[in-house]
Each structure stands twice: as C-alpha cells, then as structure tokens.
C-alpha cells in the first residue's frame, strides 16, 4: 500500500512538473503578441493599405487584456464551461421587464422632442421612423450614457491573438485599422465595449465601415460623440438592410386556438388578408392598414402559446439584422410604439415558463432533428424553427401545440 502511494506520488509530481513545463507566463505571451503584431498582423495590414505610422500609433502602449472573456492562452485548448447558466430563453418575459422598458421609453420620449429636427431629416433621407432609431440608440448605449472605456485596439488585438473566435476578431481588427487609415476618426477616439463594438450605436468595425455616416457634416463619422452621426448611422444601417418606408414593424394579434403556432417564421409569410381569413385580428380591435392587405406578413410567437403573438412585416426582420434575436427586434418595435404613440404594454402576458439550461434546449433540438424536424441546429436557443418543430411534434402526438420547450416536453420527447 505504501509503495503504491509512493508510486502514485511520483506520477503526480511528474504530471505537475510536466504541465508546468508547458505553462506559458503572461510575460511570455506578451512577447509572443509583440512578435505576432510585427511578423503576422503588420504584413496583412500593409497589404490592405495601412501605413506603418498609423499601425504603430494604433498599437502604441497596447498590451494584452487577460481579463477579457473567451480567451485561450497559447498552447492551451478551449475549456468547456462546467457551470450551466440560465439565459433569456428561460422566460422571454424577463427581456421585457418594466425597469428597462420604462427607462428606454422615457429616454426616447424626451429625446424625440429634443432632436425632432434631426430625426425628421434622418427619416426623410433614410425612410426609418425616428422612434425606431431612438429605441435602438437607447437599447445599445442608454442614449450615450453608458461608458465605453476600452481601447478598441487593446480589445480587438487581444481577441484576434487569443480568443476562441480569433479569425473573426482579426477581420474586425483590420477593419478598425482601416477606419483610422481613412481618417474617419482618430486613434484616441477608438473606444469600444469589451466585445469590440464601437460608439453609441455599438457597431463592430466592419459595420462602421459600411454603415457609419457623417450626418453633421464635420468631416468625421463620430458615433462616439455626435448625436447626428449616431442617429444617421443607425438609420443608414437599417436602410441598407432593406427598411421599407411607410410600413410599421408589426402588430400584436389574437391567434385563435385552431390556428397552429407552427405557422410561425419568416419563410411562412402570407398576405395580411390571408391571416385575417384565419381569424387572426389585432388586439386593439382596429383593422390592419388597408395598404397591408396584399402585402406579406409573418406570424411571430416568441413564447409560443405562453405569450403575446404578432403579425410582423419585413421591417421586423430588418431590425433583427441589428441583433439576431426575435426578442431584441420585438423590444425595439415595442419601445418605438411607446415613444411614438404612448402605447402601453402587450395585451397578453408572458407565461412563467423556463427553468431550463441551454444544454437542455440543445439536447431537445438534437432529438427533434433526429426525428426529422428542422430545429435550426442545436445551439441551445429556441428560435422560430425550434418552436414550430415543437408544435408540429406535439400535434402529431395528439397534444395541444404550445410551440415552446418546458421540462415536461423534454421528458416526453426523449
């Protein structure tokens, strides 16, 4: 027994020594980073037209930020998180908490008056209503009140060198250098979030290059300090993704029990008149606008039968291009309505559903796909493909479709 313990101790010490031999100190990693900047990143930047002077200025004083999330030290493998966490899918209603809704709404209402002239010019140029622009501005940066303290080149440089998605961040880092090279803004103004998003609209550098505009005419695309540039850039972004002038984003509706929630999705559109024939009507009792009768609308039920339902237009999916989340786009549209019309909350409440881990959802998605359903992949988030797959499965089992995951469903479908 003693001999066995001794041998175990020797093996354990050997393993520790072996692992420490491969451990890399932060000082060594910093040195590797400097080498990477000079021998790897600079040649690519040079090929994209970045001057050595601008490159050096961008990285002057920059060092790695080891506190950023999703980093992998050189020579190590990405670690699988051991602790599961709840996410917004657990209960969609949490996304629409009164505190956040009221803060963004009141802030937008105040600024709708303060910046009315600018907003009218922005809408005239890009066709995007001012209340939608304001709602995005408020959601992304609290109307500019949220501090954006990070050096963008520190964040993007760190992530391009050692993040789990370093190839993507490398592209964004090159884009950030192009911003400086084209003199859109100076190096000192390049502040970002911990994820590398820039300014009050929270554009990634590649989005900045495509969508940021100089709306105040001072020669700079200053989305950090200029309200006109911020508002114009957000509207320009939506316009470039196809915002249809004169259309609303959508309408809250009542869906009869005999209409399947599995009809949801941007690939299952019908003319508004066809939805009306199914018995779907606006909750406020008003008819859909006459101009929408022959135009396409889409059923949206982000919590399935456990929450409010909507018929949305293509403009809803344009908002979603800003953040690929049904709840985000719905938040923006809803707050926009409150800013513009003094609208109140949804008529239907959000059910107290959830209590599931992301791994639970991913497991359910894998089971659905094995059964032949298109659940949209096993990403752990119940998007519209997952929701309607659930509804289709429930209907085939003779169950009343709810189109939303819960513990009983997961137990039953396995």
ABEGO torsion letter per residue (X at the ends): XAAAAAAAAAAAAAAAAAAAAABBBAAAAAAAAAAAAAAAAAAAAAAAGBBAAAAAAAABGBBBBAABBGBBBBGBBBBBBABBBBBAAABAAAAABAAAAAAAAAAAAAAAAAAAAAAAAAAAAAGBBAAAAAAAAAAAAGGGABBBABBAAAAAAAAAAABABAAAAAAAAAAAAAAAAAGABBAAABBBBAAGBBEAAGBBAAAAAAABBBAAGAGBBBAAABAAAAAAAAAAAAAAAGBBBGBBAEBBBBBBAABBAAABEAAABBBAAAAAAAGBBBAAGBBBBAAAAABBBBBBBAAEAABBBBBBBAAAAAAAAABBBAAAAAAAAAAAAAAAAGBBBBABBBBBBEGBBAAAAAAAAAAAAAAGBBAGEBAGBBBAAAAAAAAAAAAAAGBBBAGBBBAAAAAAAX
